[in-house]
Amino acid sequence: MRERRLANEIRALRFHAGEMTQEELGRRVGVTRQTIAALEAGKYSPSLECAFRIAEVFGKPLDEVFRWG
Amino acid sequence: MLSKERFALVWVTTLVVVLGLYFAAVTLTHYTHPDLSLLARIGMLAVALGTLGMIALGAWLYGRWRDRGEIAEDERDRFIEQRSSKIAYYVLLAGIIYTGMVMPFTHGGWEIVHAALFFVAVAEIVHGALILMGYRRGWHA
């Protein structure tokens, strides 16, 4: 079976949110800048709570921020 | 680099270097000075453990100083720490079972002390190495 990974649009959404910095997003979500960087690089799958918090910051539904593929 | 990642790197390197030197010295003196006094043996062990303690404390304090004002720990740090600790625990358990339940019937004295120290070091190295891997290569549930 093909290995599936959680992908995300955080980098693009940060860009559309006025080049919001990783540090700013991390502060608003409650995680470190390094965790946001790891998320964008696909090196970390966040908890459901963290995923919802990120979607909330961008005002998007969860499936527009994260996709399973 | 996060302070936790930096600390793990320093700690693993220190363990390998300091305990590597210690076990090399112990092996060497076993052949060159087999009648080494108890005080000298305890002194060697104290120097090795003291060096480990000082470097660990220094690295931890430096990390605290670097990260002041930042979020101290988040879910990713906790996930990585939990997974690393869980695996290192089983390594330590295997080592302690061997040194505590097998070695007393076949070995004695300093050999048991050194085996116990060796397995503690191996468990700590596994712990630190898994933390490094967690940060560098990624962590997925």
N, CA and C atoms of all chains as a GROMACS GRO file, in nm:
protein
  630
    1MET      N    1   0.085  -0.121   0.000
    1MET     CA    2   0.000   0.000   0.000
    1MET      C    3   0.088   0.125   0.000
    2ARG      N    4   0.050   0.225  -0.081
    2ARG     CA    5   0.128   0.349  -0.089
    2ARG      C    6   0.121   0.424   0.045
    3GLU      N    7   0.238   0.470   0.088
    3GLU     CA    8   0.240   0.544   0.215
    3GLU      C    9   0.179   0.682   0.195
    4ARG      N   10   0.086   0.715   0.279
    4ARG     CA   11   0.020   0.846   0.266
    4ARG      C   12   0.066   0.936   0.380
    5ARG      N   13   0.076   1.063   0.347
    5ARG     CA   14   0.123   1.161   0.444
    5ARG      C   15   0.027   1.280   0.449
    6LEU      N   16   0.028   1.344   0.564
    6LEU     CA   17  -0.052   1.465   0.581
    6LEU      C   18   0.022   1.583   0.518
    7ALA      N   19  -0.038   1.643   0.415
    7ALA     CA   20   0.023   1.760   0.352
    7ALA      C   21  -0.055   1.885   0.397
    8ASN      N   22   0.006   2.000   0.375
    8ASN     CA   23  -0.065   2.123   0.418
    8ASN      C   24  -0.032   2.241   0.329
    9GLU      N   25  -0.115   2.344   0.344
    9GLU     CA   26  -0.100   2.466   0.263
    9GLU      C   27  -0.056   2.584   0.350
   10ILE      N   28   0.009   2.554   0.459
   10ILE     CA   29   0.043   2.661   0.555
   10ILE      C   30   0.131   2.769   0.493
   11ARG      N   31   0.229   2.728   0.414
   11ARG     CA   32   0.320   2.827   0.354
   11ARG      C   33   0.242   2.925   0.266
   12ALA      N   34   0.152   2.870   0.181
   12ALA     CA   35   0.073   2.955   0.090
   12ALA      C   36  -0.023   3.043   0.172
   13LEU      N   37  -0.083   2.986   0.273
   13LEU     CA   38  -0.177   3.064   0.355
   13LEU      C   39  -0.106   3.176   0.431
   14ARG      N   40   0.016   3.150   0.475
   14ARG     CA   41   0.093   3.257   0.541
   14ARG      C   42   0.122   3.370   0.442
   15PHE      N   43   0.151   3.329   0.319
   15PHE     CA   44   0.180   3.429   0.215
   15PHE      C   45   0.057   3.516   0.191
   16HIS      N   46  -0.060   3.453   0.180
   16HIS     CA   47  -0.183   3.528   0.156
   16HIS      C   48  -0.229   3.606   0.278
   17ALA      N   49  -0.173   3.576   0.393
   17ALA     CA   50  -0.207   3.651   0.514
   17ALA      C   51  -0.103   3.760   0.538
   18GLY      N   52  -0.055   3.818   0.431
   18GLY     CA   53   0.040   3.929   0.442
   18GLY      C   54   0.178   3.886   0.486
   19GLU      N   55   0.225   3.773   0.434
   19GLU     CA   56   0.357   3.718   0.471
   19GLU      C   57   0.371   3.706   0.622
   20MET      N   58   0.269   3.648   0.682
   20MET     CA   59   0.276   3.623   0.826
   20MET      C   60   0.400   3.537   0.855
   21THR      N   61   0.475   3.575   0.957
   21THR     CA   62   0.597   3.498   0.986
   21THR      C   63   0.563   3.367   1.058
   22GLN      N   64   0.658   3.275   1.050
   22GLN     CA   65   0.640   3.148   1.122
   22GLN      C   66   0.630   3.174   1.272
   23GLU      N   67   0.706   3.269   1.318
   23GLU     CA   68   0.706   3.303   1.460
   23GLU      C   69   0.569   3.356   1.504
   24GLU      N   70   0.510   3.441   1.421
   24GLU     CA   71   0.379   3.498   1.452
   24GLU      C   72   0.272   3.389   1.453
   25LEU      N   73   0.276   3.302   1.352
   25LEU     CA   74   0.180   3.191   1.348
   25LEU      C   75   0.199   3.100   1.470
   26GLY      N   76   0.325   3.069   1.500
   26GLY     CA   77   0.354   2.984   1.616
   26GLY      C   78   0.302   3.045   1.744
   27ARG      N   79   0.321   3.176   1.758
   27ARG     CA   80   0.275   3.244   1.880
   27ARG      C   81   0.124   3.237   1.892
   28ARG      N   82   0.054   3.254   1.777
   28ARG     CA   83  -0.093   3.253   1.781
   28ARG      C   84  -0.150   3.112   1.801
   29VAL      N   85  -0.075   3.013   1.757
   29VAL     CA   86  -0.122   2.873   1.771
   29VAL      C   87  -0.077   2.814   1.906
   30GLY      N   88   0.036   2.866   1.957
   30GLY     CA   89   0.088   2.815   2.084
   30GLY      C   90   0.195   2.710   2.067
   31VAL      N   91   0.269   2.719   1.955
   31VAL     CA   92   0.381   2.627   1.934
   31VAL      C   93   0.504   2.709   1.896
   32THR      N   94   0.618   2.644   1.891
   32THR     CA   95   0.742   2.716   1.858
   32THR      C   96   0.752   2.741   1.706
   33ARG      N   97   0.839   2.835   1.670
   33ARG     CA   98   0.863   2.863   1.529
   33ARG      C   99   0.917   2.739   1.459
   34GLN      N  100   0.999   2.663   1.530
   34GLN     CA  101   1.057   2.542   1.471
   34GLN      C  102   0.950   2.438   1.437
   35THR      N  103   0.845   2.434   1.517
   35THR     CA  104   0.737   2.338   1.489
   35THR      C  105   0.661   2.379   1.363
   36ILE      N  106   0.640   2.509   1.346
   36ILE     CA  107   0.575   2.557   1.222
   36ILE      C  108   0.664   2.525   1.102
   37ALA      N  109   0.794   2.544   1.118
   37ALA     CA  110   0.887   2.512   1.008
   37ALA      C  111   0.882   2.362   0.977
   38ALA      N  112   0.877   2.279   1.080
   38ALA     CA  113   0.870   2.133   1.060
   38ALA      C  114   0.739   2.094   0.992
   39LEU      N  115   0.631   2.161   1.029
   39LEU     CA  116   0.500   2.134   0.965
   39LEU      C  117   0.506   2.166   0.816
   40GLU      N  118   0.560   2.282   0.784
   40GLU     CA  119   0.568   2.324   0.644
   40GLU      C  120   0.658   2.231   0.563
   41ALA      N  121   0.761   2.179   0.627
   41ALA     CA  122   0.854   2.090   0.558
   41ALA      C  123   0.802   1.946   0.552
   42GLY      N  124   0.684   1.923   0.612
   42GLY     CA  125   0.628   1.788   0.612
   42GLY      C  126   0.700   1.692   0.705
   43LYS      N  127   0.769   1.749   0.805
   43LYS     CA  128   0.844   1.665   0.898
   43LYS      C  129   0.766   1.638   1.027
   44TYR      N  130   0.648   1.692   1.036
   44TYR     CA  131   0.571   1.673   1.159
   44TYR      C  132   0.423   1.673   1.127
   45SER      N  133   0.350   1.577   1.184
   45SER     CA  134   0.204   1.574   1.171
   45SER      C  135   0.146   1.628   1.301
   46PRO      N  136   0.072   1.737   1.296
   46PRO     CA  137   0.027   1.800   1.421
   46PRO      C  138  -0.088   1.722   1.486
   47SER      N  139  -0.112   1.753   1.612
   47SER     CA  140  -0.229   1.697   1.679
   47SER      C  141  -0.354   1.760   1.617
   48LEU      N  142  -0.467   1.697   1.639
   48LEU     CA  143  -0.592   1.750   1.583
   48LEU      C  144  -0.620   1.891   1.637
   49GLU      N  145  -0.591   1.909   1.765
   49GLU     CA  146  -0.614   2.039   1.827
   49GLU      C  147  -0.528   2.148   1.762
   50CYS      N  148  -0.401   2.114   1.740
   50CYS     CA  149  -0.309   2.210   1.678
   50CYS      C  150  -0.355   2.241   1.535
   51ALA      N  151  -0.400   2.137   1.464
   51ALA     CA  152  -0.447   2.157   1.326
   51ALA      C  153  -0.567   2.251   1.323
   52PHE      N  154  -0.660   2.232   1.416
   52PHE     CA  155  -0.778   2.320   1.422
   52PHE      C  156  -0.737   2.463   1.456
   53ARG      N  157  -0.640   2.477   1.545
   53ARG     CA  158  -0.594   2.612   1.583
   53ARG      C  159  -0.533   2.684   1.462
   54ILE      N  160  -0.456   2.610   1.383
   54ILE     CA  161  -0.394   2.671   1.264
   54ILE      C  162  -0.502   2.714   1.165
   55ALA      N  163  -0.599   2.624   1.142
   55ALA     CA  164  -0.708   2.657   1.050
   55ALA      C  165  -0.785   2.779   1.100
   56GLU      N  166  -0.802   2.787   1.229
   56GLU     CA  167  -0.875   2.899   1.290
   56GLU      C  168  -0.801   3.031   1.267
   57VAL      N  169  -0.668   3.028   1.278
   57VAL     CA  170  -0.589   3.150   1.257
   57VAL      C  171  -0.612   3.204   1.116
   58PHE      N  172  -0.618   3.114   1.016
   58PHE     CA  173  -0.635   3.157   0.877
   58PHE      C  174  -0.784   3.174   0.839
   59GLY      N  175  -0.874   3.138   0.930
   59GLY     CA  176  -1.017   3.150   0.900
   59GLY      C  177  -1.062   3.056   0.790
   60LYS      N  178  -1.002   2.938   0.784
   60LYS     CA  179  -1.034   2.839   0.681
   60LYS      C  180  -1.083   2.710   0.746
   61PRO      N  181  -1.164   2.631   0.672
   61PRO     CA  182  -1.198   2.498   0.725
   61PRO      C  183  -1.073   2.408   0.723
   62LEU      N  184  -1.075   2.309   0.807
   62LEU     CA  185  -0.957   2.223   0.823
   62LEU      C  186  -0.909   2.162   0.691
   63ASP      N  187  -1.005   2.120   0.607
   63ASP     CA  188  -0.965   2.050   0.483
   63ASP      C  189  -0.909   2.144   0.376
   64GLU      N  190  -0.913   2.275   0.402
   64GLU     CA  191  -0.847   2.367   0.309
   64GLU      C  192  -0.703   2.396   0.353
   65VAL      N  193  -0.673   2.355   0.475
   65VAL     CA  194  -0.536   2.375   0.526
   65VAL      C  195  -0.457   2.245   0.517
   66PHE      N  196  -0.522   2.136   0.554
   66PHE     CA  197  -0.454   2.006   0.553
   66PHE      C  198  -0.523   1.912   0.456
   67ARG      N  199  -0.445   1.826   0.392
   67ARG     CA  200  -0.506   1.723   0.308
   67ARG      C  201  -0.430   1.591   0.326
   68TRP      N  202  -0.501   1.486   0.309
   68TRP     CA  203  -0.448   1.351   0.332
   68TRP      C  204  -0.423   1.288   0.196
   69GLY      N  205  -0.295   1.281   0.156
   69GLY     CA  206  -0.274   1.226   0.024
   69GLY      C  207  -0.132   1.184  -0.003
   70MET      N  208   1.852   2.598   1.554
   70MET     CA  209   1.843   2.470   1.626
   70MET      C  210   1.780   2.493   1.763
   71LEU      N  211   1.682   2.412   1.799
   71LEU     CA  212   1.618   2.425   1.929
   71LEU      C  213   1.715   2.390   2.041
   72SER      N  214   1.693   2.448   2.159
   72SER     CA  215   1.784   2.417   2.270
   72SER      C  216   1.776   2.270   2.307
   73LYS      N  217   1.657   2.210   2.292
   73LYS     CA  218   1.645   2.067   2.326
   73LYS      C  219   1.727   1.982   2.228
   74GLU      N  220   1.723   2.021   2.102
   74GLU     CA  221   1.800   1.948   2.001
   74GLU      C  222   1.950   1.968   2.025
   75ARG      N  223   1.986   2.093   2.056
   75ARG     CA  224   2.127   2.126   2.082
   75ARG      C  225   2.177   2.050   2.206
   76PHE      N  226   2.090   2.047   2.308
   76PHE     CA  227   2.127   1.978   2.431
   76PHE      C  228   2.148   1.829   2.404
   77ALA      N  229   2.058   1.770   2.325
   77ALA     CA  230   2.070   1.626   2.293
   77ALA      C  231   2.200   1.599   2.220
   78LEU      N  232   2.236   1.688   2.128
   78LEU     CA  233   2.360   1.671   2.051
   78LEU      C  234   2.483   1.679   2.143
   79VAL      N  235   2.484   1.781   2.230
   79VAL     CA  236   2.595   1.797   2.324
   79VAL      C  237   2.603   1.677   2.419
   80TRP      N  238   2.486   1.634   2.465
   80TRP     CA  239   2.481   1.528   2.565
   80TRP      C  240   2.529   1.395   2.506
   81VAL      N  241   2.482   1.361   2.387
   81VAL     CA  242   2.524   1.236   2.322
   81VAL      C  243   2.674   1.239   2.294
   82THR      N  244   2.722   1.351   2.241
   82THR     CA  245   2.866   1.364   2.211
   82THR      C  246   2.949   1.351   2.339
   83THR      N  247   2.902   1.419   2.446
   83THR     CA  248   2.975   1.415   2.573
   83THR      C  249   2.980   1.273   2.629
   84LEU      N  250   2.866   1.206   2.624
   84LEU     CA  251   2.861   1.069   2.676
   84LEU      C  252   2.959   0.979   2.602
   85VAL      N  253   2.957   0.989   2.470
   85VAL     CA  254   3.044   0.903   2.389
   85VAL      C  255   3.191   0.934   2.419
   86VAL      N  256   3.225   1.064   2.423
   86VAL     CA  257   3.365   1.103   2.443
   86VAL      C  258   3.412   1.071   2.586
   87VAL      N  259   3.338   1.124   2.685
   87VAL     CA  260   3.383   1.109   2.825
   87VAL      C  261   3.383   0.962   2.868
   88LEU      N  262   3.271   0.894   2.843
   88LEU     CA  263   3.267   0.754   2.887
   88LEU      C  264   3.354   0.665   2.799
   89GLY      N  265   3.373   0.706   2.674
   89GLY     CA  266   3.467   0.633   2.588
   89GLY      C  267   3.607   0.640   2.646
   90LEU      N  268   3.647   0.761   2.688
   90LEU     CA  269   3.778   0.780   2.750
   90LEU      C  270   3.787   0.704   2.882
   91TYR      N  271   3.677   0.710   2.958
   91TYR     CA  272   3.676   0.642   3.089
   91TYR      C  273   3.694   0.491   3.070
   92PHE      N  274   3.615   0.432   2.982
   92PHE     CA  275   3.624   0.287   2.964
   92PHE      C  276   3.759   0.248   2.900
   93ALA      N  277   3.812   0.335   2.818
   93ALA     CA  278   3.945   0.309   2.762
   93ALA      C  279   4.050   0.309   2.873
   94ALA      N  280   4.038   0.408   2.966
   94ALA     CA  281   4.132   0.416   3.077
   94ALA      C  282   4.118   0.295   3.169
   95VAL      N  283   3.993   0.255   3.193
   95VAL     CA  284   3.969   0.138   3.280
   95VAL      C  285   4.029   0.012   3.218
   96THR      N  286   4.009  -0.004   3.087
   96THR     CA  287   4.063  -0.122   3.018
   96THR      C  288   4.216  -0.122   3.022
   97LEU      N  289   4.272  -0.001   3.000
   97LEU     CA  290   4.418   0.011   2.998
   97LEU      C  291   4.477  -0.020   3.136
   98THR      N  292   4.419   0.038   3.240
   98THR     CA  293   4.472   0.016   3.376
   98THR      C  294   4.449  -0.129   3.421
   99HIS      N  295   4.348  -0.193   3.364
   99HIS     CA  296   4.323  -0.333   3.399
   99HIS      C  297   4.445  -0.420   3.363
  100TYR      N  298   4.514  -0.381   3.253
  100TYR     CA  299   4.630  -0.458   3.209
  100TYR      C  300   4.761  -0.402   3.264
  101THR      N  301   4.770  -0.267   3.276
  101THR     CA  302   4.897  -0.207   3.319
  101THR      C  303   4.908  -0.196   3.472
  102HIS      N  304   4.796  -0.168   3.540
  102HIS     CA  305   4.796  -0.155   3.686
  102HIS      C  306   4.682  -0.238   3.743
  103PRO      N  307   4.691  -0.370   3.738
  103PRO     CA  308   4.578  -0.452   3.788
  103PRO      C  309   4.553  -0.436   3.938
  104ASP      N  310   4.654  -0.387   4.011
  104ASP     CA  311   4.637  -0.371   4.157
  104ASP      C  312   4.607  -0.226   4.195
  105LEU      N  313   4.541  -0.156   4.106
  105LEU     CA  314   4.507  -0.015   4.132
  105LEU      C  315   4.420  -0.005   4.258
  106SER      N  316   4.450   0.096   4.341
  106SER     CA  317   4.377   0.106   4.468
  106SER      C  318   4.231   0.144   4.447
  107LEU      N  319   4.151   0.113   4.548
  107LEU     CA  320   4.007   0.144   4.542
  107LEU      C  321   3.985   0.294   4.527
  108LEU      N  322   4.068   0.371   4.600
  108LEU     CA  323   4.057   0.518   4.596
  108LEU      C  324   4.080   0.570   4.453
  109ALA      N  325   4.182   0.516   4.387
  109ALA     CA  326   4.212   0.560   4.250
  109ALA      C  327   4.098   0.523   4.154
  110ARG      N  328   4.041   0.405   4.173
  110ARG     CA  329   3.928   0.363   4.087
  110ARG      C  330   3.806   0.454   4.107
  111ILE      N  331   3.778   0.481   4.235
  111ILE     CA  332   3.664   0.570   4.266
  111ILE      C  333   3.692   0.710   4.212
  112GLY      N  334   3.819   0.753   4.224
  112GLY     CA  335   3.858   0.884   4.172
  112GLY      C  336   3.836   0.896   4.023
  113MET      N  337   3.874   0.793   3.948
  113MET     CA  338   3.854   0.793   3.802
  113MET      C  339   3.706   0.803   3.768
  114LEU      N  340   3.627   0.724   3.840
  114LEU     CA  341   3.481   0.725   3.816
  114LEU      C  342   3.422   0.862   3.850
  115ALA      N  343   3.470   0.921   3.962
  115ALA     CA  344   3.419   1.052   4.004
  115ALA      C  345   3.455   1.160   3.901
  116VAL      N  346   3.575   1.153   3.848
  116VAL     CA  347   3.616   1.253   3.746
  116VAL      C  348   3.526   1.240   3.622
  117ALA      N  349   3.503   1.115   3.578
  117ALA     CA  350   3.418   1.094   3.460
  117ALA      C  351   3.276   1.144   3.484
  118LEU      N  352   3.216   1.106   3.597
  118LEU     CA  353   3.078   1.148   3.625
  118LEU      C  354   3.069   1.298   3.651
  119GLY      N  355   3.172   1.352   3.718
  119GLY     CA  356   3.175   1.497   3.743
  119GLY      C  357   3.182   1.576   3.613
  120THR      N  358   3.264   1.530   3.519
  120THR     CA  359   3.274   1.596   3.388
  120THR      C  360   3.140   1.592   3.316
  121LEU      N  361   3.076   1.474   3.319
  121LEU     CA  362   2.944   1.461   3.254
  121LEU      C  363   2.846   1.560   3.316
  122GLY      N  364   2.844   1.564   3.449
  122GLY     CA  365   2.751   1.653   3.520
  122GLY      C  366   2.774   1.799   3.486
  123MET      N  367   2.899   1.842   3.483
  123MET     CA  368   2.928   1.983   3.457
  123MET      C  369   2.890   2.022   3.314
  124ILE      N  370   2.921   1.934   3.218
  124ILE     CA  371   2.887   1.965   3.079
  124ILE      C  372   2.736   1.968   3.060
  125ALA      N  373   2.667   1.872   3.121
  125ALA     CA  374   2.520   1.868   3.110
  125ALA      C  375   2.460   1.994   3.170
  126LEU      N  376   2.507   2.034   3.287
  126LEU     CA  377   2.454   2.154   3.353
  126LEU      C  378   2.483   2.279   3.269
  127GLY      N  379   2.605   2.287   3.217
  127GLY     CA  380   2.642   2.402   3.133
  127GLY      C  381   2.556   2.412   3.009
  128ALA      N  382   2.535   2.298   2.940
  128ALA     CA  383   2.454   2.297   2.818
  128ALA      C  384   2.309   2.333   2.848
  129TRP      N  385   2.258   2.282   2.960
  129TRP     CA  386   2.119   2.310   2.998
  129TRP      C  387   2.100   2.459   3.030
  130LEU      N  388   2.193   2.514   3.106
  130LEU     CA  389   2.184   2.656   3.141
  130LEU      C  390   2.196   2.745   3.017
  131TYR      N  391   2.286   2.706   2.926
  131TYR     CA  392   2.302   2.783   2.802
  131TYR      C  393   2.173   2.780   2.720
  132GLY      N  394   2.110   2.662   2.712
  132GLY     CA  395   1.983   2.648   2.640
  132GLY      C  396   1.874   2.734   2.700
  133ARG      N  397   1.868   2.737   2.833
  133ARG     CA  398   1.767   2.819   2.903
  133ARG      C  399   1.789   2.966   2.873
  134TRP      N  400   1.917   3.005   2.870
  134TRP     CA  401   1.951   3.145   2.844
  134TRP      C  402   1.915   3.184   2.701
  135ARG      N  403   1.946   3.093   2.604
  135ARG     CA  404   1.917   3.122   2.463
  135ARG      C  405   1.767   3.134   2.437
  136ASP      N  406   1.688   3.049   2.504
  136ASP     CA  407   1.545   3.042   2.475
  136ASP      C  408   1.459   3.129   2.566
  137ARG      N  409   1.522   3.218   2.640
  137ARG     CA  410   1.443   3.299   2.733
  137ARG      C  411   1.341   3.383   2.654
  138GLY      N  412   1.218   3.386   2.705
  138GLY     CA  413   1.114   3.465   2.639
  138GLY      C  414   1.042   3.390   2.529
  139GLU      N  415   1.093   3.272   2.488
  139GLU     CA  416   1.025   3.196   2.384
  139GLU      C  417   0.936   3.089   2.446
  140ILE      N  418   0.850   3.029   2.364
  140ILE     CA  419   0.768   2.919   2.414
  140ILE      C  420   0.863   2.806   2.453
  141ALA      N  421   0.855   2.762   2.578
  141ALA     CA  422   0.953   2.666   2.629
  141ALA      C  423   0.938   2.528   2.564
  142GLU      N  424   0.817   2.483   2.549
  142GLU     CA  425   0.796   2.346   2.503
  142GLU      C  426   0.659   2.338   2.439
  143ASP      N  427   0.648   2.264   2.330
  143ASP     CA  428   0.516   2.245   2.270
  143ASP      C  429   0.491   2.097   2.246
  144GLU      N  430   0.382   2.067   2.175
  144GLU     CA  431   0.341   1.927   2.160
  144GLU      C  432   0.446   1.844   2.086
  145ARG      N  433   0.513   1.905   1.989
  145ARG     CA  434   0.615   1.831   1.914
  145ARG      C  435   0.730   1.788   2.006
  146ASP      N  436   0.774   1.880   2.093
  146ASP     CA  437   0.879   1.847   2.189
  146ASP      C  438   0.835   1.731   2.279
  147ARG      N  439   0.710   1.739   2.324
  147ARG     CA  440   0.660   1.634   2.414
  147ARG      C  441   0.649   1.500   2.343
  148PHE      N  442   0.600   1.499   2.217
  148PHE     CA  443   0.590   1.374   2.141
  148PHE      C  444   0.727   1.310   2.123
  149ILE      N  445   0.824   1.392   2.083
  149ILE     CA  446   0.959   1.341   2.059
  149ILE      C  447   1.018   1.287   2.189
  150GLU      N  448   1.000   1.362   2.297
  150GLU     CA  449   1.053   1.320   2.427
  150GLU      C  450   0.989   1.189   2.472
  151GLN      N  451   0.857   1.178   2.456
  151GLN     CA  452   0.785   1.057   2.500
  151GLN      C  453   0.833   0.934   2.424
  152ARG      N  454   0.843   0.947   2.293
  152ARG     CA  455   0.883   0.831   2.212
  152ARG      C  456   1.028   0.791   2.243
  153SER      N  457   1.116   0.890   2.257
  153SER     CA  458   1.257   0.861   2.286
  153SER      C  459   1.271   0.795   2.423
  154SER      N  460   1.199   0.849   2.523
  154SER     CA  461   1.208   0.795   2.659
  154SER      C  462   1.156   0.652   2.664
  155LYS      N  463   1.050   0.625   2.590
  155LYS     CA  464   0.988   0.492   2.591
  155LYS      C  465   1.088   0.386   2.539
  156ILE      N  466   1.153   0.418   2.428
  156ILE     CA  467   1.248   0.322   2.371
  156ILE      C  468   1.372   0.308   2.460
  157ALA      N  469   1.422   0.422   2.511
  157ALA     CA  470   1.540   0.419   2.598
  157ALA      C  471   1.512   0.343   2.727
  158TYR      N  472   1.388   0.350   2.773
  158TYR     CA  473   1.349   0.277   2.895
  158TYR      C  474   1.369   0.126   2.877
  159TYR      N  475   1.330   0.073   2.762
  159TYR     CA  476   1.344  -0.071   2.738
  159TYR      C  477   1.492  -0.111   2.725
  160VAL      N  478   1.573  -0.021   2.669
  160VAL     CA  479   1.717  -0.048   2.660
  160VAL      C  480   1.775  -0.055   2.802
  161LEU      N  481   1.736   0.043   2.885
  161LEU     CA  482   1.784   0.046   3.024
  161LEU      C  483   1.736  -0.076   3.101
  162LEU      N  484   1.609  -0.113   3.078
  162LEU     CA  485   1.551  -0.229   3.147
  162LEU      C  486   1.631  -0.356   3.114
  163ALA      N  487   1.661  -0.375   2.987
  163ALA     CA  488   1.738  -0.494   2.945
  163ALA      C  489   1.876  -0.494   3.012
  164GLY      N  490   1.940  -0.377   3.015
  164GLY     CA  491   2.073  -0.367   3.075
  164GLY      C  492   2.070  -0.393   3.224
  165ILE      N  493   1.971  -0.339   3.292
  165ILE     CA  494   1.962  -0.356   3.437
  165ILE      C  495   1.927  -0.501   3.473
  166ILE      N  496   1.843  -0.566   3.393
  166ILE     CA  497   1.812  -0.708   3.417
  166ILE      C  498   1.940  -0.790   3.404
  167TYR      N  499   2.020  -0.757   3.302
  167TYR     CA  500   2.145  -0.831   3.282
  167TYR      C  501   2.243  -0.808   3.398
  168THR      N  502   2.264  -0.681   3.432
  168THR     CA  503   2.364  -0.652   3.537
  168THR      C  504   2.314  -0.692   3.676
  169GLY      N  505   2.184  -0.680   3.698
  169GLY     CA  506   2.131  -0.707   3.832
  169GLY      C  507   2.092  -0.852   3.855
  170MET      N  508   2.057  -0.925   3.748
  170MET     CA  509   2.006  -1.061   3.767
  170MET      C  510   2.093  -1.170   3.706
  171VAL      N  511   2.184  -1.133   3.618
  171VAL     CA  512   2.270  -1.233   3.554
  171VAL      C  513   2.414  -1.218   3.603
  172MET      N  514   2.465  -1.096   3.596
  172MET     CA  515   2.607  -1.074   3.628
  172MET      C  516   2.647  -1.111   3.772
  173PRO      N  517   2.561  -1.094   3.873
  173PRO     CA  518   2.603  -1.133   4.009
  173PRO      C  519   2.642  -1.280   4.020
  174PHE      N  520   2.596  -1.365   3.928
  174PHE     CA  521   2.630  -1.507   3.934
  174PHE      C  522   2.759  -1.539   3.858
  175THR      N  523   2.802  -1.445   3.774
  175THR     CA  524   2.921  -1.474   3.692
  175THR      C  525   3.034  -1.374   3.714
  176HIS      N  526   3.001  -1.254   3.758
  176HIS     CA  527   3.103  -1.150   3.777
  176HIS      C  528   3.086  -1.088   3.916
  177GLY      N  529   3.173  -0.995   3.945
  177GLY     CA  530   3.161  -0.928   4.075
  177GLY      C  531   3.230  -0.793   4.075
  178GLY      N  532   3.207  -0.717   4.183
  178GLY     CA  533   3.276  -0.590   4.207
  178GLY      C  534   3.266  -0.489   4.094
  179TRP      N  535   3.383  -0.441   4.051
  179TRP     CA  536   3.389  -0.332   3.953
  179TRP      C  537   3.330  -0.369   3.818
  180GLU      N  538   3.333  -0.498   3.784
  180GLU     CA  539   3.276  -0.538   3.654
  180GLU      C  540   3.126  -0.509   3.650
  181ILE      N  541   3.059  -0.531   3.762
  181ILE     CA  542   2.915  -0.502   3.769
  181ILE      C  543   2.892  -0.351   3.765
  182VAL      N  544   2.977  -0.278   3.840
  182VAL     CA  545   2.965  -0.130   3.841
  182VAL      C  546   2.982  -0.076   3.698
  183HIS      N  547   3.082  -0.124   3.630
  183HIS     CA  548   3.109  -0.074   3.494
  183HIS      C  549   3.002  -0.117   3.396
  184ALA      N  550   2.950  -0.239   3.412
  184ALA     CA  551   2.843  -0.284   3.322
  184ALA      C  552   2.718  -0.199   3.342
  185ALA      N  553   2.686  -0.170   3.470
  185ALA     CA  554   2.568  -0.087   3.498
  185ALA      C  555   2.586   0.052   3.437
  186LEU      N  556   2.705   0.111   3.457
  186LEU     CA  557   2.734   0.243   3.400
  186LEU      C  558   2.725   0.239   3.247
  187PHE      N  559   2.776   0.132   3.190
  187PHE     CA  560   2.773   0.117   3.044
  187PHE      C  561   2.628   0.114   2.992
  188PHE      N  562   2.543   0.036   3.057
  188PHE     CA  563   2.404   0.027   3.009
  188PHE      C  564   2.326   0.156   3.032
  189VAL      N  565   2.357   0.226   3.140
  189VAL     CA  566   2.294   0.358   3.162
  189VAL      C  567   2.337   0.452   3.050
  190ALA      N  568   2.466   0.447   3.016
  190ALA     CA  569   2.518   0.534   2.909
  190ALA      C  570   2.454   0.497   2.775
  191VAL      N  571   2.442   0.366   2.748
  191VAL     CA  572   2.381   0.324   2.621
  191VAL      C  573   2.236   0.373   2.613
  192ALA      N  574   2.163   0.358   2.724
  192ALA     CA  575   2.023   0.403   2.725
  192ALA      C  576   2.016   0.554   2.701
  193GLU      N  577   2.107   0.630   2.764
  193GLU     CA  578   2.108   0.775   2.745
  193GLU      C  579   2.146   0.814   2.602
  194ILE      N  580   2.239   0.738   2.544
  194ILE     CA  581   2.280   0.767   2.406
  194ILE      C  582   2.164   0.738   2.311
  195VAL      N  583   2.093   0.626   2.335
  195VAL     CA  584   1.976   0.594   2.252
  195VAL      C  585   1.871   0.705   2.267
  196HIS      N  586   1.849   0.748   2.390
  196HIS     CA  587   1.752   0.855   2.418
  196HIS      C  588   1.786   0.982   2.341
  197GLY      N  589   1.912   1.024   2.356
  197GLY     CA  590   1.956   1.147   2.288
  197GLY      C  591   1.955   1.135   2.136
  198ALA      N  592   1.998   1.018   2.088
  198ALA     CA  593   2.002   0.998   1.942
  198ALA      C  594   1.861   0.999   1.883
  199LEU      N  595   1.765   0.941   1.955
  199LEU     CA  596   1.627   0.941   1.905
  199LEU      C  597   1.566   1.082   1.908
  200ILE      N  598   1.605   1.162   2.007
  200ILE     CA  599   1.559   1.301   2.012
  200ILE      C  600   1.613   1.376   1.890
  201LEU      N  601   1.742   1.356   1.863
  201LEU     CA  602   1.802   1.421   1.745
  201LEU      C  603   1.733   1.378   1.617
  202MET      N  604   1.709   1.247   1.604
  202MET     CA  605   1.641   1.197   1.484
  202MET      C  606   1.500   1.255   1.472
  203GLY      N  607   1.432   1.264   1.587
  203GLY     CA  608   1.296   1.318   1.589
  203GLY      C  609   1.291   1.461   1.536
  204TYR      N  610   1.390   1.542   1.576
  204TYR     CA  611   1.392   1.682   1.530
  204TYR      C  612   1.440   1.694   1.386
  205ARG      N  613   1.538   1.614   1.350
  205ARG     CA  614   1.600   1.632   1.218
  205ARG      C  615   1.529   1.558   1.106
  206ARG      N  616   1.484   1.436   1.134
  206ARG     CA  617   1.424   1.356   1.027
  206ARG      C  618   1.272   1.360   1.030
  207GLY      N  619   1.217   1.418   1.135
  207GLY     CA  620   1.072   1.433   1.141
  207GLY      C  621   1.006   1.333   1.234
  208TRP      N  622   0.884   1.367   1.269
  208TRP     CA  623   0.807   1.282   1.359
  208TRP      C  624   0.665   1.275   1.308
  209HIS      N  625   0.618   1.152   1.286
  209HIS     CA  626   0.480   1.134   1.242
  209HIS      C  627   0.414   1.032   1.331
  210ALA      N  628   0.290   1.057   1.368
  210ALA     CA  629   0.217   0.966   1.459
  210ALA      C  630   0.193   0.832   1.392
   0.00000   0.00000   0.00000
